[in-house]
Amino acid sequence: MTSHLMSPVERAQLAMMLEVAAFPKPGNVDRCHDYSDTKLEHFLASMIFARPALEEADTGKGRIGEIIGHAVRQTNVHSGGNTHFGAFILLIPLLYGKDIRGASEAVTKTDVSDAVAFYKAFALTKVRMNERDELDVNDPRALDDLRERGMTLFDVMQHSAPNDMVAREWINGFLLTRRGADMLHQIGPGREAIVEMFLTLLATEPDTFIIKKHGRAVAEDTMAKAREVLDGKRVLETFDAQCIGAGINPGSIADITIAAIFIALGEGWSWDS
Amino acid sequence: MTSHLMSPVERAQLAMMLEVAAFPKPGNVDRCHDYSDTKLEHFLASMIFARPALEEADTGKGRIGEIIGHAVRQTNVHSGGNTHFGAFILLIPLLYGKDIRGASEAVTKTDVSDAVAFYKAFALTKVRMNERDELDVNDPRALDDLRERGMTLFDVMQHSAPNDMVAREWINGFLLTRRGADMLHQIGPGREAIVEMFLTLLATEPDTFIIKKHGRAVAEDTMAKAREVLDGKRVLETFDAQCIGAGINPGSIADITIAAIFIALGEGWSWDS
């Protein structure tokens, strides 16, 4: 075994791999659980196929909205559907800007063309939006709306932030990404730290993917149950099985987990316990 | 979902991912089983980290022995030990030569410098050799021996072929790689085909990694039991647990499985069932 300085792109791929391999992660695809339409292999294949877009982001050149679009297109080639849309929204600025500070600055420089490229990619993913959302991605007029209002991709994220914890990261300086990375440093190396960090985020933040799919009450119930697992009052494996049975998958917290692993790896956190 | 022509390097990484994710694969690390020192994440990390060597091989330029050495060094960066040494011995000529015919030709063009580079990489892996082997990789005189005898890397593989099924692939035109790929085409798409192909190879060929570790009797017993699983006379999961308990891991057949998936993917076999 020799020492090895990972490239940022390798760190991003490793973060995507480590997140999906970690188990048990309540409700999500993990090493032990598939959904009928989306399996472990789909997540790992997306991680392989996204490489050109991750490399593009790592150059720190080009337009962030377009690069997110490239990542979506490069991974939209299997039957598993959307696997990493939210993760790309975080990883691509983080690669582009080199760290949280650089990413936070880069996202403010997006323009209308980024927003248009992003919406075009969004339309491919079938990611659920809030019903009341006025900028419906499936509405062809949405692109005209963006252009008329002169909305940048940063504006779009600001618009979505109240109802989307991934969009909120763009606005608040990647707050939960930072918190997740700090937790990994604090807990220690390896797979178990990822599971504990995931559970802690799940216990403290309502997952906006769950809210969009099942409503706020279900998201809050999921938080309370995650807290009980952390407090030793509920069995993790049972909670996991209940979530999977009910289709309650905390997809947004998974996205933030990937971003947090990416940041922590770059700061010396060891995945290899 | 859009169509996507995978690059050869993506195919190689996908093959490495699909092999280790497929389950249950008797005795080996798979989606459901780790060994205490080598875990699923180590195999998947090696798949990510090997990319530069796979790209180097794909150029069809440079020296095969050195490129294998680069792959070994690029993946020798975690605590999981050797994960893919045998797989690289197969994948790198196959990438280099574009197909089985090209690879079979390329390996005959290796020279003494390839053999030296290969032995230097081999020394890093702690892969078990036959006790009687006169070209002991841990013996510093082995490199002098190679040079004095003028042995090319092809000669080394020919020398090892009687006792090593991976080396034998170089000599016999990638016979089992071809057979495995044909099986995948015949069985059909997806994860289950990989498991059935693996089991069929295990039932028909003594795994030389098992022979080196446990002796021929154990390898032959493993074949017989794999045959019983295929015939419905033995439960796959029980057989898997027995192999893992006894440390019987068919590592060479796993290497050939990866090469077979790589070839089959290039011929249109679909992993995505």
Interface residues (C-beta under 8 A of the other chain):
Chain A: M1 T2 S3 H4 E10 Q13 L14 M17 L18 A21 R31 C32 K39 L40 E41 H42 L44 A45 I48 F49 R51 R73 Q74 N76 V77 H78 S79 G80 G81 R191 W271 D272
Chain B: M1 T2 S3 H4 M6 E10 Q13 L14 M17 L18 A21 R31 C32 K39 L40 E41 H42 L44 A45 I48 F49 R51 R73 Q74 N76 V77 H78 S79 G80 G81 R191 W271 D272
